[in-house]
Amino acid sequence: MSELATDAIFVQKPAKVLIIDDSQNARALLKRRLSIYGYEVIAAENEERARVVLSKVPIDVIFLNMFINGNSSYDFLAQLKSNYQNVPIIMISSDSDVELIVRCIEAGADDYMVKPLNQTLLRARLSNCVARKEAYDKEIAYLAQIEHGKKQIVAQEKMASIGVLVSSISQELKNPLHFVINFAEVSAETCGEIDGKLESDKEKIEPTIYEYLSKNLNKFQSNVRKITEYGRNADQILRFMLTQSSASDGKKHPSSINKIITQTIGMLLASYRTNGITNPPLVETNLEDVPLIPVSTQAISKMIYNILDNAMYSVIHKFEDVSDANICIVTKDTGESVEIKVFDNGSGIKEDIQQKIFEPFFTTKPAGTGPGLGLSTASEVAINHNCTISVNSIEGEFAEFIITIGKDQNTESEKTEDASI
């Protein structure tokens, strides 16, 4: 059975009615009448069977016989209202005692009907209960929407603050980092001059001293090369962070998706090497010749970067030998759109959380490894473009993200390529 809708559009469907009565004839008669009215009817002969039905099926209205197997259903009524307080309950009985009726209403019954049931009253009172239940379900759906909207606003505000912070830190680090790179390059040149001088005066220097100087000079040159390499990687990362955190003017320009992918892969690998992973898994590409598409290159790069970063994390934590890892990104021209597939043979994604992964701050990674904004940012980019993201995954085997970017972005951008990140 389908559950009640909680999305923006409340789907109208036949109300589900549960009849709880120990009389087979009474159940059959009432079920036949309600089915004629268009209701979906389920019957239960006792409390135990009723509990099983309620645990499996979302019920809209309950008809409860006042006496089942000779015992009063008053206590069961109280239990039902405690566990299903928003499901209307209509008590049915041959007893018209006013005190009994009042007692049932005080215990939470929404209505009380005396057998034999008048068909006109039955239809009217049931219709009223169904209307109240539908109104409640709509209210719950709308409240869920409002709550989701509030969370999105809070998440966007946090992401904006993070962007400002990242931009500020990146700007502050740029100048000292450039000094490090420049002095490393100057030191490399000086090392070369010293090495040349040492070789030209080799005959004049005592062998033990020459060997000592030569050995330590080689170490120094190796260290300088590493400083230069890691400095340039860090500089590339800072440039990327500045680009990603900068406010977008919303303009789209005809861009090469393949070029964006290639540059983004380079930035991702540089980031991992700078963080001490000197031999990160390779990212294979199979990039079909696709046309230029009017997009925000920074936004599309950010989306691809975040998906690839998750793929990289997944395979690194699954395989001890990175040669067993497989990360592949494919592009394809489907006619009206360009399709990008990002595949990895990492740990995959559980089926029950595959829709949650796009929510802000949702993460399956250990605490401290990230705020859980990567895929929510990718989802936000998709919303701002004629673009969709879907995921196909089997836990423990693989994950594949499919990005579809429509060629018609409804933009008046210039007819020039702007794919540099």
ROVOMI-118347 format. One record per residue: residue in one letter; x, y, z of N, C-alpha, C in turn. Coordinates in steps of 0.05 Angstrom, whole numbers, padded with zeros to 5 digits, always signed. Layout:
<atoms>
aXYZXYZXYZ;...
</atoms>
This chain:
<atoms>
m+00017-00024+00000+00000+00000+00000+00018+00025+00000;s+00008+00046-00015+00023+00071-00015+00018+00087+00010;e+00039+00102+00019+00037+00119+00042+00025+00146+00034;l+00016+00161+00055+00004+00187+00049+00025+00206+00037;a+00016+00222+00018+00035+00240+00005+00044+00261+00024;t+00070+00269+00022+00081+00290+00038+00096+00310+00021;d+00091+00310-00005+00104+00329-00023+00085+00352-00028;a+00093+00369-00047+00078+00394-00051+00050+00389-00060;i+00045+00368-00076+00018+00363-00087+00006+00340-00071;f-00017+00346-00059-00031+00325-00043-00048+00308-00062;v-00041+00283-00065-00055+00265-00084-00081+00254-00072;q-00103+00260-00086-00129+00250-00077-00131+00220-00085;k-00140+00204-00066-00143+00175-00071-00165+00165-00053;p-00176+00141-00059-00199+00131-00043-00191+00128-00014;a-00209+00137+00004-00203+00134+00032-00204+00105+00041;k-00186+00098+00059-00185+00071+00069-00199+00069+00096;v-00219+00051+00098-00235+00048+00122-00230+00021+00134;l-00227+00020+00160-00223-00005+00175-00248-00010+00192;i-00260-00034+00188-00283-00042+00204-00274-00063+00224;i-00279-00058+00249-00272-00077+00271-00297-00087+00284;d-00304-00111+00277-00330-00122+00287-00328-00153+00288;d-00337-00165+00309-00335-00194+00312-00357-00209+00296;s-00377-00195+00286-00399-00207+00271-00392-00207+00241;q-00390-00231+00230-00383-00234+00202-00404-00221+00184;n-00429-00224+00191-00451-00213+00175-00451-00182+00176;a-00446-00171+00200-00445-00142+00203-00421-00131+00188;r-00399-00144+00189-00375-00135+00174-00381-00135+00144;a-00392-00157+00134-00398-00160+00106-00418-00139+00096;l-00438-00134+00112-00459-00115+00104-00447-00086+00103;l-00433-00078+00124-00422-00052+00124-00400-00048+00103;k-00384-00069+00098-00364-00068+00077-00376-00064+00050;r-00399-00078+00045-00412-00076+00019-00423-00048+00015;r-00435-00037+00036-00446-00010+00033-00424+00011+00028;l-00402+00009+00043-00381+00029+00040-00366+00026+00014;s-00364+00002+00004-00351-00002-00022-00368+00011-00044;i-00394+00009-00042-00411+00023-00061-00407+00053-00062;y-00401+00064-00038-00395+00093-00036-00368+00101-00047;g-00351+00081-00054-00325+00087-00066-00302+00085-00047;y-00306+00074-00023-00285+00072-00003-00270+00045-00006;e-00245+00045+00001-00229+00020+00003-00232+00009+00031;v-00244-00014+00034-00252-00024+00060-00236-00049+00067;i-00227-00049+00092-00213-00072+00104-00228-00080+00129;a-00232-00106+00133-00247-00115+00156-00230-00131+00175;a-00234-00128+00201-00220-00144+00221-00240-00154+00242;e-00236-00180+00249-00256-00192+00267-00250-00188+00297;n-00225-00179+00303-00218-00175+00331-00196-00154+00334;e-00189-00148+00359-00169-00127+00364-00141-00135+00353;e-00134-00160+00356-00108-00170+00347-00105-00166+00316;r-00125-00174+00301-00124-00171+00272-00124-00141+00265;a-00138-00125+00280-00139-00096+00274-00112-00083+00278;r-00098-00092+00299-00071-00081+00304-00052-00088+00280;v-00054-00112+00270-00038-00120+00247-00043-00102+00223;v-00069-00098+00217-00076-00081+00194-00065-00053+00198;l-00069-00041+00222-00061-00014+00227-00030-00011+00225;s-00015-00032+00231+00014-00031+00229+00024-00031+00201;k+00007-00040+00182+00016-00043+00154+00002-00023+00135;v-00022-00014+00141-00038+00002+00122-00045+00029+00135;p-00041+00051+00120-00049+00077+00130-00080+00080+00128;i-00093+00079+00151-00122+00079+00152-00132+00108+00156;d-00155+00115+00142-00166+00142+00144-00189+00144+00164;v-00205+00123+00167-00227+00123+00186-00230+00094+00197;i-00237+00093+00223-00242+00067+00236-00271+00065+00245;f-00284+00043+00239-00310+00036+00251-00304+00015+00272;l-00311+00020+00297-00306+00002+00319-00332-00006+00333;n-00338-00032+00333-00362-00042+00347-00358-00038+00377;m-00378-00029+00391-00376-00023+00419-00371-00049+00436;f-00381-00071+00426-00377-00097+00440-00366-00117+00421;i-00343-00129+00428-00330-00150+00411-00327-00175+00429;n-00339-00197+00419-00338-00222+00434-00348-00219+00462;g-00369-00203+00465-00382-00199+00491-00368-00180+00510;n-00345-00169+00501-00330-00150+00519-00331-00122+00508;s-00330-00103+00526-00331-00075+00518-00305-00067+00504;s-00308-00050+00482-00285-00041+00467-00275-00014+00477;y-00285-00005+00500-00277+00021+00510-00247+00024+00514;d-00235+00004+00526-00206+00006+00531-00190+00006+00504;f-00200-00010+00485-00187-00011+00459-00190+00016+00444;l-00213+00029+00448-00217+00056+00437-00196+00075+00447;a-00192+00074+00474-00172+00092+00486-00144+00086+00475;q-00138+00061+00471-00111+00054+00460-00108+00064+00431;l-00129+00061+00415-00129+00070+00387-00124+00100+00386;k-00139+00115+00403-00136+00145+00402-00109+00153+00412;s-00096+00137+00429-00070+00143+00439-00049+00139+00417;n-00052+00117+00402-00032+00110+00381-00038+00123+00354;y-00064+00128+00348-00072+00139+00322-00091+00162+00327;q-00081+00182+00341-00098+00204+00350-00111+00220+00327;n-00099+00219+00304-00110+00235+00282-00127+00219+00262;v-00132+00194+00269-00151+00177+00253-00178+00178+00266;p-00199+00188+00252-00226+00189+00264-00236+00161+00269;i-00251+00158+00292-00262+00133+00300-00292+00136+00304;i-00308+00120+00290-00337+00120+00293-00345+00095+00308;m-00357+00098+00331-00366+00076+00347-00393+00067+00336;i-00398+00040+00334-00423+00030+00326-00433+00010+00347;s-00459+00011+00353-00470-00006+00375-00500-00007+00373;s-00511-00028+00384-00540-00031+00386-00551-00016+00411;d-00532-00008+00428-00539+00005+00453-00540+00036+00449;s-00563+00048+00455-00566+00077+00451-00564+00092+00478;d-00554+00079+00498-00552+00092+00525-00535+00117+00523;v-00546+00140+00533-00533+00166+00530-00507+00166+00545;e-00506+00154+00569-00482+00155+00585-00459+00140+00570;l-00465+00118+00557-00446+00103+00541-00435+00120+00518;i-00454+00134+00505-00445+00151+00482-00427+00173+00492;v-00435+00186+00514-00418+00208+00525-00391+00197+00533;r-00390+00174+00545-00365+00163+00554-00346+00158+00530;c-00358+00147+00508-00342+00142+00484-00331+00168+00472;i-00348+00188+00471-00339+00214+00460-00317+00226+00477;e-00320+00224+00503-00299+00234+00521-00273+00219+00518;a-00275+00194+00510-00250+00177+00507-00237+00183+00480;g-00250+00199+00463-00238+00206+00437-00253+00198+00412;a-00275+00184+00415-00290+00176+00391-00300+00201+00377;d-00300+00200+00351-00308+00224+00335-00338+00223+00330;d-00350+00199+00331-00379+00197+00327-00389+00171+00339;y-00415+00169+00341-00427+00145+00353-00453+00139+00337;m-00455+00116+00325-00479+00109+00310-00492+00084+00321;v-00518+00084+00321-00534+00062+00333-00545+00044+00310;k-00541+00018+00314-00552-00001+00295-00582-00003+00298;p-00596-00009+00276-00586-00011+00248-00578+00016+00237;l-00557+00017+00222-00546+00042+00213-00563+00054+00190;n-00570+00079+00194-00584+00094+00173-00564+00101+00151;q-00571+00093+00126-00552+00096+00104-00545+00126+00098;t-00565+00143+00101-00561+00171+00095-00542+00183+00116;l-00548+00177+00142-00530+00187+00163-00502+00175+00162;l-00502+00149+00155-00476+00135+00153-00458+00149+00132;r-00470+00155+00109-00454+00167+00087-00445+00195+00095;a-00463+00210+00108-00456+00238+00115-00435+00239+00137;r-00438+00223+00157-00418+00224+00179-00391+00213+00171;l-00391+00192+00154-00366+00182+00144-00352+00202+00126;s-00367+00215+00109-00356+00235+00092-00344+00258+00108;n-00357+00266+00130-00346+00287+00147-00320+00278+00160;c-00318+00253+00169-00293+00243+00181-00271+00242+00161;v-00277+00233+00137-00257+00231+00116-00246+00259+00109;a-00264+00279+00108-00256+00306+00101-00237+00317+00122;r-00243+00311+00148-00225+00321+00169-00198+00307+00167;k-00198+00281+00161-00173+00267+00159-00156+00278+00135;e-00169+00283+00112-00155+00294+00089-00144+00322+00095;a-00159+00338+00110-00150+00365+00117-00125+00363+00135;y-00126+00344+00153-00102+00340+00171-00078+00331+00155;d-00082+00312+00136-00059+00302+00120-00048+00325+00103;k-00065+00342+00092-00055+00365+00076-00039+00384+00094;e-00049+00388+00118-00035+00406+00136-00008+00395+00143;i-00006+00369+00148+00020+00356+00154+00039+00359+00130;a+00028+00355+00106+00045+00357+00082+00055+00386+00078;y+00038+00405+00082+00046+00433+00079+00066+00442+00101;l+00061+00432+00125+00080+00439+00147+00107+00426+00141;a+00107+00402+00130+00133+00389+00122+00147+00406+00101;q+00132+00416+00082+00143+00433+00061+00156+00458+00074;i+00141+00471+00092+00151+00495+00104+00176+00490+00120;e+00177+00467+00135+00200+00460+00150+00224+00455+00132;h+00219+00441+00110+00240+00436+00090+00251+00462+00079;g+00232+00481+00073+00241+00507+00063+00258+00522+00083;k+00250+00521+00108+00266+00534+00129+00294+00522+00131;k+00296+00496+00129+00322+00483+00130+00339+00491+00106;q+00327+00493+00083+00342+00502+00059+00352+00530+00062;i+00336+00548+00073+00344+00576+00077+00368+00577+00097;v+00365+00562+00119+00387+00561+00138+00413+00550+00125;a+00409+00529+00110+00433+00516+00096+00446+00536+00077;q+00429+00550+00062+00440+00570+00042+00455+00592+00057;e+00444+00601+00079+00457+00622+00094+00484+00613+00105;k+00485+00587+00115+00510+00576+00125+00530+00573+00102;m+00520+00564+00079+00538+00560+00056+00549+00587+00047;a+00532+00608+00047+00542+00635+00040+00563+00644+00059;s+00559+00639+00085+00579+00647+00105+00606+00632+00101;i+00603+00606+00095+00627+00590+00089+00641+00600+00065;g+00626+00608+00044+00638+00619+00020+00654+00644+00026;v+00643+00662+00042+00657+00687+00049+00682+00680+00065;l+00680+00662+00084+00703+00654+00100+00725+00642+00083;v+00718+00623+00065+00737+00611+00047+00751+00631+00030;s+00735+00650+00019+00746+00671+00002+00766+00688+00017;s+00759+00696+00042+00777+00712+00058+00803+00698+00064;i+00801+00672+00073+00825+00657+00080+00842+00653+00055;s+00830+00647+00032+00845+00643+00008+00860+00668+00000;q+00847+00691+00002+00861+00716-00005+00884+00721+00013;e+00881+00715+00039+00902+00720+00059+00926+00701+00054;l+00921+00678+00043+00943+00658+00039+00957+00662+00012;k+00945+00676-00006+00956+00679-00033+00984+00691-00032;n+00987+00714-00020+01013+00728-00020+01035+00713-00007;p+01032+00703+00018+01054+00687+00030+01060+00662+00014;l+01040+00650+00002+01045+00626-00014+01062+00633-00039;h+01056+00656-00051+01072+00665-00075+01101+00670-00067;f+01105+00681-00043+01132+00685-00033+01147+00659-00030;v+01132+00639-00019+01144+00612-00015+01153+00601-00042;i+01135+00602-00062+01141+00591-00089+01164+00606-00101;n+01164+00633-00100+01185+00649-00112+01212+00644-00100;f+01213+00643-00073+01238+00638-00059+01248+00609-00064;a+01229+00591-00067+01237+00563-00073+01250+00562-00101;e+01238+00577-00120+01250+00577-00147+01277+00591-00147;v+01280+00613-00132+01306+00626-00130+01326+00607-00117;s+01318+00593-00096+01336+00574-00083+01344+00552-00102;a+01326+00543-00119+01333+00522-00138+01354+00532-00158;e+01351+00558-00166+01372+00569-00184+01399+00571-00170;t+01398+00580-00144+01423+00582-00129+01436+00555-00125;c+01420+00535-00121+01430+00507-00118+01444+00499-00144;g+01432+00506-00166+01445+00500-00192+01472+00513-00195;e+01473+00538-00187+01499+00553-00189+01520+00541-00170;i+01511+00534-00146+01530+00521-00127+01540+00494-00138;d+01521+00479-00149+01529+00453-00160+01549+00456-00183;g+01545+00476-00200+01564+00481-00222+01591+00489-00211;k+01591+00507-00191+01617+00516-00180+01631+00492-00166;l+01615+00475-00152+01627+00452-00138+01640+00433-00158;e+01627+00429-00181+01638+00411-00201+01663+00423-00214;s+01663+00449-00219+01686+00462-00232+01711+00462-00214;d+01707+00464-00187+01729+00465-00168+01733+00438-00154;k+01722+00417-00166+01724+00391-00153+01752+00383-00146;e+01771+00388-00165+01799+00380-00161+01813+00395-00138;k+01802+00419-00132+01814+00436-00111+01803+00429-00083;i+01782+00413-00082+01769+00407-00056+01777+00379-00046;e+01781+00378-00020+01788+00352-00008+01764+00332-00013;p+01770+00308-00021+01749+00288-00028+01727+00285-00007;t+01735+00283+00018+01714+00279+00039+01695+00303+00041;i+01708+00327+00038+01691+00351+00040+01674+00353+00015;y+01685+00346-00008+01669+00347-00033+01645+00328-00031;e+01650+00304-00021+01629+00284-00019+01607+00294+00000;y+01615+00306+00022+01596+00316+00042+01579+00339+00030;l+01592+00358+00016+01578+00380+00004+01559+00371-00018;s+01569+00353-00035+01553+00343-00057+01528+00328-00047;k+01532+00311-00027+01510+00295-00016+01488+00313-00004;n+01496+00333+00012+01477+00351+00025+01464+00370+00005;l+01479+00377-00016+01468+00395-00036+01446+00380-00051;n+01450+00355-00057+01429+00339-00070+01403+00337-00053;k+01407+00334-00027+01384+00333-00009+01369+00360-00009;f+01385+00381-00008+01374+00408-00008+01358+00413-00034;q+01370+00405-00057+01356+00409-00083+01330+00393-00084;s+01331+00369-00072+01306+00352-00072+01285+00366-00055;n+01292+00377-00032+01273+00391-00015+01261+00415-00028;v+01279+00430-00042+01270+00454-00056+01250+00447-00078;r+01255+00425-00093+01237+00416-00114+01209+00409-00102;k+01209+00396-00078+01184+00388-00065+01169+00413-00056;i+01184+00433-00045+01170+00458-00037+01157+00471-00060;t+01172+00472-00083+01161+00485-00107+01136+00470-00117;e+01138+00443-00118+01116+00427-00128+01091+00430-00111;y+01094+00427-00084+01071+00429-00067+01061+00457-00065;g+01079+00477-00067+01070+00505-00067+01052+00511-00091;r+01060+00501-00115+01044+00505-00139+01018+00491-00137;n+01018+00466-00125+00993+00452-00121+00974+00468-00103;a+00985+00478-00081+00969+00494-00062+00959+00519-00075;d+00975+00532-00092+00967+00556-00106+00943+00549-00125;q+00945+00526-00138+00923+00518-00156+00897+00514-00140;i+00900+00502-00116+00877+00497-00100+00865+00523-00090;l+00882+00542-00082+00872+00568-00073+00857+00582-00096;r+00868+00581-00120+00854+00593-00143+00827+00581-00147;f+00826+00554-00144+00801+00540-00147+00781+00548-00125;m+00791+00550-00100+00773+00558-00078+00762+00586-00082;l+00779+00604-00091+00770+00631-00096+00749+00632-00117;t+00753+00617-00138+00734+00616-00160+00707+00605-00150;q+00708+00583-00135+00684+00570-00126+00669+00587-00105;s+00683+00602-00089+00670+00617-00068+00661+00645-00077;s+00670+00653-00100+00663+00680-00110+00634+00681-00118;a+00622+00704-00114+00594+00707-00121+00591+00707-00151;s+00571+00691-00160+00567+00688-00189+00548+00710-00199;d+00554+00721-00223+00536+00741-00234+00512+00729-00248;g+00510+00702-00247+00488+00688-00259+00489+00685-00289;k+00510+00696-00301+00512+00694-00330+00523+00667-00339;k+00513+00658-00362+00523+00633-00373+00536+00639-00400;h+00557+00624-00406+00571+00628-00431+00575+00601-00444;p+00574+00600-00471+00579+00575-00485+00606+00563-00477;s+00605+00540-00465+00629+00528-00453+00632+00499-00461;s+00657+00490-00461+00663+00462-00467+00661+00446-00441;i+00642+00428-00440+00638+00411-00417+00663+00394-00413;n+00674+00384-00435+00698+00366-00433+00722+00381-00421;k+00725+00407-00429+00747+00423-00418+00743+00428-00389;i+00718+00433-00381+00712+00437-00352+00719+00412-00336;i+00712+00389-00347+00718+00363-00334+00748+00359-00331;t+00763+00363-00353+00792+00359-00352+00805+00377-00332;q+00798+00403-00331+00810+00421-00312+00802+00414-00283;t+00777+00406-00279+00768+00399-00253+00783+00374-00242;i+00787+00354-00259+00802+00331-00251+00830+00339-00242;g+00843+00357-00258+00870+00366-00250+00870+00379-00223;m+00850+00396-00218+00849+00409-00192+00845+00389-00169;l+00828+00369-00174+00822+00349-00153+00847+00334-00146;l+00862+00324-00167+00886+00309-00162+00907+00326-00148;a+00909+00351-00156+00929+00369-00143+00922+00373-00113;s+00896+00374-00107+00887+00377-00079+00895+00353-00063;y+00891+00329-00074+00898+00305-00059+00928+00302-00055;r+00944+00309-00076+00973+00307-00073+00983+00327-00052;t+00971+00350-00051+00979+00370-00031+00972+00361-00003;n+00951+00345+00000+00943+00334+00026+00957+00308+00033;g+00979+00302+00019+00995+00279+00027+00990+00254+00012;i+00969+00253-00005+00964+00228-00020+00979+00231-00047;t+01003+00222-00047+01021+00227-00070+01013+00210-00094;n+00998+00188-00090+00991+00171-00112+00960+00166-00111;p+00944+00187-00116+00915+00184-00116+00906+00167-00139;p+00883+00154-00136+00872+00138-00158+00868+00155-00183;l+00873+00143-00206+00870+00157-00231+00840+00159-00238;v+00834+00180-00253+00806+00184-00262+00807+00180-00293;e+00795+00158-00301+00793+00153-00330+00772+00170-00343;t+00776+00178-00368+00756+00194-00382+00750+00182-00409;n+00725+00184-00417+00716+00176-00443+00697+00199-00453;l+00710+00220-00463+00695+00244-00469+00688+00246-00499;e+00663+00243-00504+00653+00244-00531+00653+00274-00540;d+00656+00278-00566+00655+00305-00577+00627+00317-00574;v+00625+00336-00555+00599+00348-00549+00600+00378-00555;p+00577+00390-00562+00577+00418-00569+00580+00436-00545;l+00587+00461-00550+00588+00481-00528+00560+00485-00517;i+00558+00488-00491+00532+00493-00478+00534+00518-00460;p+00514+00535-00461+00515+00559-00444+00510+00552-00415;v+00532+00553-00399+00531+00546-00371+00549+00565-00355;s+00546+00565-00329+00566+00578-00312+00588+00557-00307;t+00611+00562-00318+00633+00543-00316+00641+00537-00288;q+00641+00558-00271+00648+00554-00243+00628+00536-00229;a+00602+00540-00235+00582+00523-00222+00583+00494-00231;i+00586+00490-00256+00588+00462-00266+00613+00449-00256;s+00635+00464-00255+00660+00453-00244+00656+00445-00215;k+00643+00462-00200+00638+00456-00171+00622+00430-00168;m+00601+00427-00185+00585+00403-00184+00601+00378-00190;i+00616+00379-00211+00632+00355-00219+00654+00350-00198;y+00667+00371-00188+00688+00368-00168+00677+00353-00143;n+00654+00362-00133+00643+00350-00109+00635+00320-00113;i+00625+00314-00136+00618+00286-00142+00643+00269-00144;l+00663+00279-00158+00688+00265-00161+00703+00261-00134;d+00701+00282-00118+00714+00281-00091+00702+00259-00075;n+00675+00255-00076+00662+00234-00061+00671+00206-00072;a+00673+00205-00099+00682+00180-00111+00710+00173-00102;m+00728+00193-00102+00755+00189-00094+00756+00179-00065;y+00741+00192-00047+00741+00184-00019+00731+00155-00016;s+00711+00148-00032+00699+00121-00030+00719+00099-00037;v+00733+00103-00060+00751+00082-00069+00776+00081-00051;i+00786+00104-00042+00810+00104-00024+00804+00089+00001;h+00780+00091+00012+00774+00078+00037+00764+00049+00033;k+00761+00041+00008+00753+00013+00003+00777-00004-00004;f+00796+00007-00020+00818-00009-00030+00845-00001-00018;e+00860-00021-00009+00887-00016+00000+00905-00010-00023;d+00901-00023-00045+00917-00019-00070+00900-00002-00089;v+00909+00023-00094+00893+00041-00111+00891+00031-00140;s+00907+00012-00147+00905+00001-00174+00879-00015-00178;d+00866-00023-00156+00841-00037-00157+00817-00017-00160;a+00823+00009-00156+00802+00029-00157+00795+00035-00186;n+00770+00042-00191+00761+00049-00218+00743+00073-00216;i+00753+00096-00225+00736+00120-00226+00736+00128-00256;c+00712+00132-00266+00710+00138-00295+00689+00160-00299;i+00695+00178-00317+00675+00199-00324+00672+00199-00354;v+00646+00198-00362+00639+00196-00390+00620+00218-00398;t+00624+00229-00422+00605+00249-00433+00592+00238-00458;k+00567+00246-00463+00553+00236-00486+00533+00257-00496;d+00531+00261-00522+00511+00279-00534+00486+00263-00539;t+00465+00269-00524+00440+00254-00528+00420+00267-00547;g+00428+00290-00558+00410+00304-00576+00401+00330-00565;e+00383+00329-00545+00373+00353-00532+00390+00361-00508;s+00408+00343-00500+00424+00349-00476+00451+00336-00478;v+00468+00343-00458+00494+00329-00455+00493+00314-00429;e+00500+00288-00430+00499+00271-00407+00527+00266-00396;i+00531+00269-00370+00556+00264-00357+00551+00241-00337;k+00567+00220-00339+00565+00198-00319+00591+00196-00304;v+00589+00196-00277+00612+00193-00260+00609+00166-00245;f+00627+00147-00251+00625+00120-00239+00648+00115-00221;d+00643+00101-00199+00665+00091-00182+00657+00064-00171;n+00677+00047-00166+00672+00020-00155+00678+00020-00125;g+00671+00042-00112+00676+00044-00083+00655+00029-00067;s+00649+00041-00044+00631+00027-00025+00602+00030-00031;g+00594+00046-00051+00566+00049-00058+00550+00064-00037;i+00524+00066-00042+00506+00081-00025+00482+00064-00018;k+00474+00063+00007+00451+00048+00015+00426+00058+00002;e+00408+00040-00006+00384+00048-00021+00367+00067-00005;d+00365+00063+00021+00346+00079+00037+00356+00108+00042;i+00381+00114+00034+00391+00141+00038+00398+00155+00012;q+00392+00142-00010+00400+00153-00036+00386+00179-00043;q+00363+00185-00031+00350+00211-00035+00359+00231-00015;k+00369+00222+00008+00377+00240+00030+00405+00253+00024;i+00421+00239+00007+00449+00248+00003+00450+00276-00009;f+00428+00286-00021+00428+00313-00033+00419+00334-00013;e+00412+00326+00012+00403+00345+00032+00427+00359+00045;p+00425+00385+00051+00448+00399+00064+00455+00386+00090;f+00482+00383+00095+00493+00373+00120+00488+00344+00125;f+00477+00330+00105+00475+00300+00108+00501+00288+00098;t+00513+00271+00115+00538+00258+00107+00540+00231+00120;t+00553+00212+00106+00559+00186+00118+00588+00184+00126;k+00603+00205+00123+00631+00205+00130+00634+00209+00160;p+00657+00201+00172+00661+00206+00200+00661+00235+00207;a+00655+00242+00232+00654+00270+00241+00682+00282+00237;g+00681+00307+00227+00706+00322+00223+00718+00319+00195;t+00705+00302+00178+00716+00299+00151+00702+00317+00131;g+00682+00331+00139+00669+00350+00121+00641+00356+00131;p+00630+00380+00123+00604+00389+00133+00580+00376+00119;g+00584+00360+00099+00562+00347+00085+00547+00366+00066;l+00563+00383+00053+00551+00403+00034+00557+00397+00005;g+00574+00377+00000+00583+00372-00028+00560+00366-00047;l+00544+00346-00041+00523+00339-00060+00499+00358-00058;s+00495+00371-00035+00473+00391-00034+00480+00415-00052;t+00506+00422-00052+00516+00443-00070+00512+00435-00099;a+00518+00409-00106+00514+00399-00133+00484+00401-00140;s+00467+00394-00121+00438+00395-00126+00429+00424-00131;e+00440+00443-00116+00434+00471-00119+00442+00481-00147;v+00465+00472-00156+00475+00480-00183+00455+00469-00204;a+00445+00444-00200+00427+00432-00219+00401+00449-00220;i+00392+00459-00197+00367+00474-00196+00370+00500-00212;n+00394+00512-00211+00399+00537-00224+00405+00534-00254;h+00408+00510-00263+00413+00504-00291+00390+00486-00302;n+00388+00483-00327+00370+00464-00339+00383+00437-00337;c+00384+00426-00312+00402+00404-00306+00389+00386-00285;t+00394+00360-00288+00385+00341-00267+00408+00323-00258;i+00406+00313-00233+00426+00294-00223+00410+00270-00212;s+00418+00247-00219+00407+00222-00208+00429+00204-00200;v+00423+00184-00183+00443+00166-00173+00433+00137-00177;n+00452+00120-00185+00447+00092-00188+00469+00078-00172;s+00462+00061-00152+00483+00050-00135+00474+00024-00123;i+00493+00006-00118+00489-00018-00102+00510-00017-00080;e+00500-00019-00055+00518-00017-00032+00540-00038-00033;g+00564-00029-00029+00587-00047-00029+00599-00053-00057;e+00586-00043-00078+00595-00050-00105+00602-00025-00122;f+00584-00006-00124+00590+00017-00141+00570+00039-00136;a+00577+00063-00147+00559+00086-00147+00563+00100-00174;e+00541+00109-00186+00542+00123-00211+00523+00147-00210;f+00535+00171-00214+00519+00195-00215+00515+00203-00245;i+00491+00209-00252+00485+00217-00279+00475+00245-00280;i+00490+00263-00293+00483+00291-00296+00474+00296-00324;t+00450+00307-00327+00440+00314-00353+00436+00344-00355;i+00451+00356-00374+00450+00385-00377+00437+00392-00404;g+00414+00405-00402+00400+00413-00427+00415+00433-00443;k+00415+00430-00469+00429+00448-00487+00417+00476-00487;d+00390+00477-00484+00377+00502-00484+00375+00513-00456;q+00393+00532-00449+00395+00543-00422+00380+00570-00420;n+00365+00578-00441+00350+00603-00441+00367+00627-00433;t+00389+00630-00447+00407+00652-00440+00414+00668-00464;e+00421+00693-00460+00430+00711-00482+00460+00715-00480;s+00474+00694-00473+00503+00696-00469+00517+00700-00496;e+00542+00709-00494+00558+00714-00518+00564+00688-00532;k+00568+00689-00558+00573+00665-00574+00603+00659-00574;t+00615+00660-00551+00644+00654-00549+00648+00634-00527;e+00668+00617-00530+00673+00597-00509+00686+00610-00485;d+00677+00602-00462+00688+00612-00437+00689+00588-00417;a+00709+00571-00421+00710+00547-00405+00733+00546-00386;s+00746+00568-00382+00769+00568-00363+00758+00571-00335;i+00770+00556-00317+00761+00556-00289+00779+00573-00273;
</atoms>
